[in-house]
Amino acid sequence: MSRIIDHCDQCECAYHEECLEDLIPNAGDAFICPKCRDTLDEVMHRRFNKQLPPPPWERYSIPLRMLDPKVLPESPIQGRSLTAVLTSPPNGGYVAILKDPIEFAIRWHDSQISTSEGISTSTDFHHPFQIEGARCHLLRTIAGPRLGAELVPFISREAQLQRNIDATGKIHCIAWVVLSAARDLYSATHYLGGTAVTAPPFL
């Protein structure tokens, strides 16, 4: 039976001693695996080209993490517009490191709603709110045409009501899968006992 050596001190991967053969100097308290020591290709070459019987109880394995490229290849893009990248993504994907989060702002009648890092915030001093961006988009899509300019005050009231409910500590959160099953069972169309900022989108 092959012995599992210590985990790599850098990537925390573990290896069979038999798989690494003699390419594991100082395999102990300071073990650094072949991937982190840039000798993975050498280990794989020796292993695959030397006819060794596999262990009787388990074939050796290489974690998928070891096959990840150390550096993503650079790919030129046309401009730095996020819209352009999403419209026509470059081959091989695209990775960008942004110093500041992207903010998306829309004008809704006399109010402005800005969304950044998944949170939507109202800049209306009289009707402030801060809710999930996806929830804000859902309410704007479903209730916006009906409420018009009253949408922002409506969301602000619902958000404040939800904060008051949460502050009491006497609430019960029912999983959406249960609510969905109840809707199908009783043909329900309305959800009572909650607010617009937490209600399931299918009711």
Buried (B, 14 or more C-beta within 10 A) or exposed (E): EBEEBBEBEEEEBEBBEBBBEEBBEEBEEEBBBBBBBEBBEEBBEBBEEEEEEEEEEEEBEBBEEBEEEEEEEEEEBEEEEEEEBEEEEEEEEEEEEEEEEEEEEEEBEEBBBBBBEEEBBBEBEEBBBEBBBEBBBBBBEEBBEEBEEBBBBBBBBBBBBBEEBEEEEEEEEEEEEEBBEBBEEEEBEEBEEBBBBBBBEEB
